[in-house]
Amino acid sequence: EIANVLGLKGVRMMHDEALMQPINIYTQMPSCAPSAPGLETTGYEITEDDVAEAMTWPGIIGLGEMMNFPAVIQGDRQMLAEIAVTMRAGKTVGGHYASPDRGNAFHAYAAGGAADDHEGTKEDDAIARVRQGMRSMMRLGSAWYDVESQITAITEKGLDPRNFILCTDDCHSGTLVHEGHMNRVLRHAISCGCDPLVALQMATINTATHFGLERELGSIAPGRRADMILTSDLSELPIDSVYARGVHVAEKGELLVDCPHYAWPETARNTVHLARTLSAGDFDIPAPDGANSVRAKVIGVVENQAPTKALVKDLPVNDGLVQCSEDVCQISLVERHRATGQVTNGFVSGFGYQGTMAIASTVAHDSHHLIVVGTDKTMMATATNRLEEVGGGVTVWKDGVEIALIRLPIAGLMSDSPAREVAEDAQKMLDAMIECGCALNNAFMQHSLLALVVIPELRISDLGIVDVTKFELTNLFED
């Protein structure tokens, strides 16, 4: 994420902070910034040389998910060059194949070098990835529930679990603090019928082997790093004690060692650049001349799923401007890296928002411009301007009052406050969304992906509305 805002320098800062910690934290170098050239812009564009340099850093274990899968399939020179320098360094290429097409396009993507994929949502997806020689990563994030629907490939179809890995993808701070990280995923896999020892393998030795670290990590054996957890229950997996590099670092949820803080420079804390103070007029959506109503393309949010639906809705027109309806509210993306002043306006359905409200965020995968969803244009402008004022984060407004705020001063993506404090603010944000009428589980995760133009079907970017099924920009209104 940070590469999209601060580039290679930002990646190096975050990686250096990871190397300072008392536990082992490995990094995959980002591959796609932007995720889809021509469909979005970002604060920085990753190059082949950036990837080559990162492969020389200690603790870099591969190339992060290759999201621009159409470019790989089509033989794009830059994407293939990034993959090539990773392979020459003996590192692993991470995959991201978010298309339902499992035919020749999928075969070409796998042949391009991606060694894993985490975008599967059903059993057939998991099996297809393993058949291509990839490892299937089954995810349970704060809002993505894709383990239960895929783990039957092991529990019922009998596939070799060595080809599977458990992962989280996106988790917010509240999930991590209150429910756990990989132990949460393991508990869920076990509750879905997976043998506890098999689940443990899919979170330890399988992962170490996949990234070429099996001689260092993944098992308790001579010559390996003494990284261990002690648990009293293999089903619920309470983390009683944690040892890292042979040192007792945590007991019953309490740290026993210091975690050093990185001195983030001011350049990393001043990253929200709007061209002007926005007003309600910036969010107007003019209708075609003479229209009393329009057939508009609407992003349809699906609970607990990363993909969206491309919907078409009849929307009314008043004084030449398209209006929202009861189940459709407005979504806008405001460019925030180069202060171009660009505002893209569109529509989204599925959140259930009611009354006068807006929610704005500088966490907007993967370009991380400023994204705002609301029922009132004045409130959307207020929320947008507020995030420039605080340097980034998430803000929720209702009836003219700010009812929740998470400050994310580092690149507009992260906080250097204690995790429990951030988790408290995150819970207030989720409560505020509910207060505004949203009943979706962990709905902010859906908010944060509305601009991710490499996951079908319909998304928004600073360049327009994106039809991801065709990988092209599309008109907001039906022709």
SULKA-V297453 format. One record per backbone hydrogen bond with DSSP energy under -1.0 kcal/mol. CO is the residue of the C=O (numbers start at 1). NH is the residue of the N-H. E is the energy in kcal/mol with one decimal. If there is no record, write none. Layout:
BEGIN
CO;NH;E + CO;NH;E
END
This chain:
BEGIN
1;4;-1.0 + 2;6;-3.2 + 3;7;-1.2 + 4;43;-2.4 + 7;11;-1.9 + 8;12;-2.5 + 9;13;-2.2 + 10;14;-2.3 + 11;15;-2.7 + 12;16;-2.7 + 13;17;-2.0 + 14;18;-1.8 + 15;19;-2.1 + 18;21;-1.4 + 27;61;-2.6 + 29;64;-4.0 + 33;46;-2.0 + 36;39;-2.3 + 47;51;-1.9 + 48;52;-2.5 + 49;53;-2.5 + 50;54;-2.5 + 51;55;-1.9 + 53;56;-1.8 + 54;57;-1.8 + 57;60;-1.2 + 59;27;-2.4 + 61;92;-1.7 + 62;29;-2.7 + 63;94;-2.8 + 65;67;-1.6 + 67;69;-2.8 + 68;72;-1.5 + 69;73;-2.4 + 70;74;-2.1 + 71;76;-3.2 + 72;75;-1.3 + 76;80;-2.3 + 77;81;-2.1 + 78;82;-2.4 + 79;83;-2.0 + 80;84;-2.4 + 81;85;-2.4 + 82;86;-1.5 + 83;87;-2.5 + 84;88;-2.6 + 85;89;-1.1 + 86;91;-2.3 + 87;90;-1.7 + 92;63;-2.4 + 93;115;-3.1 + 94;66;-2.2 + 103;107;-2.1 + 104;108;-2.6 + 105;109;-2.1 + 106;110;-2.5 + 107;111;-2.4 + 108;112;-1.3 + 110;113;-1.6 + 115;135;-2.3 + 117;137;-3.0 + 122;126;-1.7 + 123;127;-2.4 + 124;128;-2.4 + 125;129;-2.0 + 126;130;-1.9 + 127;131;-2.4 + 128;132;-1.0 + 129;134;-2.2 + 130;133;-1.9 + 135;117;-1.6 + 136;165;-2.3 + 138;167;-2.4 + 139;146;-2.0 + 144;141;-2.0 + 147;150;-1.5 + 147;151;-2.8 + 150;153;-2.2 + 151;154;-1.8 + 151;155;-2.4 + 152;156;-2.2 + 152;157;-2.5 + 153;159;-2.5 + 160;163;-1.8 + 161;164;-1.9 + 163;136;-2.1 + 165;138;-2.8 + 167;140;-1.9 + 170;142;-2.2 + 172;176;-1.7 + 173;177;-2.6 + 174;178;-2.5 + 175;179;-2.3 + 175;180;-1.6 + 181;185;-1.3 + 182;186;-2.6 + 183;187;-2.5 + 184;188;-2.1 + 185;189;-2.5 + 186;190;-2.6 + 187;191;-2.4 + 188;192;-1.2 + 189;194;-2.0 + 190;193;-1.8 + 195;199;-2.6 + 196;200;-2.3 + 197;201;-2.1 + 198;202;-2.0 + 200;203;-1.1 + 201;206;-2.4 + 202;166;-2.2 + 204;208;-2.5 + 205;209;-2.7 + 206;210;-2.3 + 207;211;-1.8 + 208;213;-3.5 + 209;212;-1.6 + 213;216;-2.2 + 213;217;-3.3 + 216;225;-3.2 + 219;221;-1.0 + 221;224;-1.9 + 225;227;-2.3 + 226;246;-2.3 + 228;243;-3.4 + 230;240;-2.0 + 230;241;-1.4 + 233;237;-2.0 + 238;240;-1.2 + 240;252;-3.1 + 241;230;-2.5 + 242;249;-2.2 + 242;250;-1.4 + 243;228;-2.3 + 244;247;-1.9 + 247;244;-2.6 + 249;256;-3.2 + 250;242;-2.4 + 251;254;-1.8 + 254;251;-2.3 + 262;264;-1.5 + 265;268;-1.4 + 266;269;-1.5 + 268;411;-3.3 + 279;282;-1.6 + 280;283;-1.9 + 281;284;-1.4 + 285;322;-3.1 + 288;291;-2.2 + 292;317;-1.8 + 294;315;-2.6 + 295;478;-2.8 + 296;313;-2.5 + 298;311;-2.8 + 299;349;-3.0 + 300;309;-2.6 + 302;305;-1.7 + 304;145;-1.5 + 309;300;-3.2 + 309;311;-1.0 + 311;298;-2.7 + 313;296;-3.0 + 315;294;-2.4 + 316;323;-2.9 + 318;321;-1.8 + 320;287;-2.7 + 321;318;-2.7 + 329;348;-2.6 + 330;374;-2.3 + 331;346;-2.8 + 332;372;-2.8 + 333;344;-2.6 + 334;370;-2.6 + 336;273;-2.6 + 342;335;-2.4 + 344;333;-2.5 + 346;331;-1.9 + 347;299;-2.4 + 348;329;-2.6 + 349;301;-2.8 + 356;399;-2.8 + 357;375;-2.1 + 357;376;-1.1 + 358;397;-3.1 + 359;373;-2.7 + 360;395;-2.4 + 361;371;-2.8 + 364;368;-3.0 + 370;334;-3.6 + 371;361;-2.6 + 372;332;-2.8 + 373;359;-2.8 + 374;330;-2.2 + 376;380;-2.0 + 377;381;-2.3 + 378;382;-2.2 + 379;383;-2.5 + 380;384;-2.2 + 381;385;-2.5 + 382;386;-1.9 + 383;387;-1.4 + 384;388;-1.2 + 385;389;-1.9 + 386;390;-1.9 + 387;392;-1.9 + 392;408;-2.2 + 393;362;-2.2 + 394;406;-2.9 + 395;360;-2.4 + 396;403;-2.5 + 396;404;-1.2 + 397;358;-2.0 + 398;401;-1.8 + 401;398;-2.7 + 404;396;-2.3 + 406;394;-2.0 + 410;413;-2.3 + 410;414;-2.0 + 414;410;-2.2 + 418;422;-2.0 + 419;423;-2.7 + 420;424;-1.9 + 421;425;-2.1 + 422;426;-2.5 + 423;427;-2.3 + 424;428;-2.0 + 425;429;-2.0 + 426;430;-2.4 + 427;431;-2.7 + 428;432;-2.3 + 429;433;-2.2 + 430;434;-1.9 + 431;435;-2.4 + 432;436;-1.4 + 433;438;-2.3 + 434;437;-2.0 + 436;354;-2.9 + 442;445;-1.6 + 443;447;-1.9 + 444;448;-2.7 + 447;450;-1.3 + 448;365;-2.0 + 449;452;-2.1 + 450;460;-1.7 + 451;453;-1.2 + 452;455;-1.4 + 456;308;-1.8 + 457;468;-2.5 + 459;466;-2.7 + 464;461;-2.5 + 465;474;-2.8 + 466;459;-2.2 + 467;471;-1.0 + 467;472;-1.7 + 472;467;-2.8 + 476;297;-3.2
END
